[in-house]
Amino acid sequence: MPLYEYRCEACGQPEEKLESMSAPDTHACPVCGKPDGMKRQVSVSAFALTGGGWYKGAASAPTPAAAEAPKSGHGCAAGGCGCPLAG
């Protein structure tokens, strides 16, 4: 459930409520009692998409840190097998 911010148009009282997305945009102010005084405010979302995911529309190249990451073990349990690649 999203957290909505409200402010009374009559007295300025702020309020936060956890409500379903289908909740009405207005309700009575708990301080001054004005019917439909509390109006839902537009606020910044805590949800942010970052990185090179599906939402950008195309696959992105690996980051430089990921491209330079050392490769170890060569598939042989971290080099404990004695193969020429270990080590």
Secondary structure, 3 states (H helix, E strand, C coil): CCEEEEEECCCCCEEEEECCCCCCCEECCCCCCCCCCEEECCCCCCCCCCCCCHHHCCCCCCCHHHHCCCCCCCCCHHHCCCCCCCC
